[in-house]
Amino acid sequence: MFTLPALPYSYDALEPVLSDTTMRTHHDKHHKAYVETLNKLLAEKGASPDSLETLIGQAASEGGKLFNNAAQAWNHGFFWYSMTPNPSRPGAEFAGLRDRFIEEGAGHFASGWVWIADKGGQLTVLSTHDADTLAHRPDLTPVIVCDLWEHAYYLDYKNDRKGFLGKWFDEAANWRFAESQMQAARGQGELYRYPPPTTDRQSIGQGPEIHA
């Protein structure tokens, strides 16, 4: 079974960008529900994938509930690591993408995700709809992501998604993590991977260390 990784910081650590209430609702209800649904679907199929990344790659061609829940579990795991309570200034490559990132996310219709990704050694900005993910894309390596689903920001920002994205980019984005992802995409270091499945139910809530 796959686990719900613990947040790498306290629920209130990202205030005032994201409130304790938003983080508890987002992590403990939404992310948890994706993981629980995913495990139920796998049990029904009698499937035991060795990693979430492998599962997403296999399920991508069919789509449907299995892919959606697997991809949403992965995206949320990556999203928690894309934030930090101790932000630093983005490097020049990232700072130059600020306006494009905010405009892409603000202009994205309905739910989804806005990414900075490495494409052949160059950084690019793009958004994906609903549960779609970059976890299985051979041409794009995810570097950092922000959640565009309303449950990610509505309690704190109402319908001001653009305001949320600006605050997020400037005051919550984890540029150390983004830098490590970018370097790994270029052959220096290891890319983020979702915690592997386990048979130990007591391990739910445990997750890997990340760059704070």
N, C-alpha and C positions, 0 to 999 in steps of 0.2 A: 504494500500500500504506500501511497505517497503521503507526505506529511505537510502540515501547515507550518512553514518556517516562522520562527519568532521574529518580531521586528528587531532590528539591530540597534534600537534606541527606545526610549520610553514613549508611551502614547502621546504625551504632551511635549515631547522634545522639539517638535517642528513648529510650535506656536511662535509667532502669530500667523505664520503662513498657512498651516493646517492645524485645526483644533484637536484637542484630545477626543472630543466626541466624534469628529469625522474619522480620525484614525482608528478608533475602536470599532466604529460601524463598518468601515472599509475592510479592515483586516479580519476582525472577529466574526463578521457576518458574511460579507461578499466573498473574500478570498477563501474563507473556510468552506462556504457552500460549493465553490467550484471544486475544491479538493475532495470534499465528501461525495459529490456527484460523480467525479472522475473515478474514485475508488469503487463506487457502486457499479458503474458501467463496466469497469475492468473485471470485477467479480462475476458479473453476469456473463461475460464473455469467457471467463476462465483464463484471462490473459495476464501475463506477468512480465511486462517490459523491463528492460534493465536500466532504462533512464527515461526521463520525461522528454528529453530532446529526441531520442529515438522514436518514442511513441508519436510525437507530433509529426515527425517526418513521415511515418507510416500512415498516419490518419489524414494527412493534408489532402490527399487526392480525393478522398471520400467526403470530407467535411462532416457536417452533422454534429450531434451532441458530444461524441467522444472527442473530436478535434476541438470543438469550441471550449469544452471544459478543461482539456489539457492545455490549450493555448492560453486561456485566461489564468490558469494556475501559474504557468510560466511567466506570463507578462506581469502579473502582480508581484511574483518573487523578484523579478528584475527591477520593477518599479520601486520596491522598498529600498533596494540597494542604490538606486539612482538618486536618493535623497540623503541628507545628512543634517544634523543639528549644528555642525561646525563647518559652514560653507567657506570656501575659498574663492578667489577670483578665477574665472575661467581663463585658460590659456588663450593666446591670440586666435588660434584656429576655431575655438568654440565661441569666443566673444564675437567674432565676425558673423556668426550664424544666429545671433540673438533675435534680430527682427524677423528673419525668415522662419525661425522656429515658432515664434509667437503668432505670426500671421498664418502659418500653416495650421497650427492647432486651433486658433480662433475661427478660422474659416472652414474647418472640417465639419461636414454635415453629420449631425447625430453622433452616435457613440463611436469610440475608437481610441487610438493611441497616436501620439506624435513622437517621432524618433529623430535622433541624430545617429547616423550609421556610417560605417566605413565601407566604401565601395572602391575596390581596387587601389587602396592607398589614399583615397580622397574622401573627405567628409561630406555627407549630403543630408538634407532634411526631407523627411517624408512622413505621411500619416497612413495608418491602416484602419480599416473599418471593423467595428464590432470586436470579435475575438482574434482577428487576424494578427499574426505574429511574425517576427523576423527570425525566430528560433531555428527555423528549418531552411532558411534562404541561403543558398550557396554563394550568391552574388552580393549579399549585404550582411555585414556584421553589426549587430546592435551595439551602440556605444552608451546611450542614455535614453530614457523614455519618460514621458509624462502621460498620465491617464486622463483621457478626455470624457470618460463616462461621467454622468452627472453625480453619481454617488461619490466621486472622488473630490468634489469641490462645492457642491450645491449648498450644503448646510452653512458654509462659510462665505460663499461669494454669490449665492443665488444664480442668476443667469449671466454674470460677468465672467465668462470664461477667459476673455483676453486679460482682464485684471489678474485673475488667478495665475495665468501662464507667466505674466511679467514678474509677479512676486516669486513664483516658483523658480524661474530661471535665475533670478538675482539673489534669492535668499535661502533656497532649499536644495538646489541641484548639487549633486555630489560630483564635482569636477575631478577629484582624485580617482574616483571609480571610473569615470568616463575616460580619463587619461589611461588608466590601466587596461580598459577594454580596447581602446584605440591601439595601444602598443601591442596587445595580444593579437589583434587582427593583423598586425604587421610582423608577426612572428616572434614577439618578445613578451613572454609571459603566458599565463593561462586565462582563457575566457571564462566568464561566469557560467556556471552550470547549476541547475536546480538540484536540491538535495536528492540523492538516489532513494529509490523505494526501500522500505524496511518492513520487517515482520513484527517489529516491536511497537505495539500501540502506545507504549508509554513515551515514545520519542516524539510524539506529535507536539509541535511547538518549538522544536529544536531546529536551528539553522546554522549555516556556515558563518564564519567571521567575514566581515567586509571592511572596506576602507571607510572609516568614519570621517 
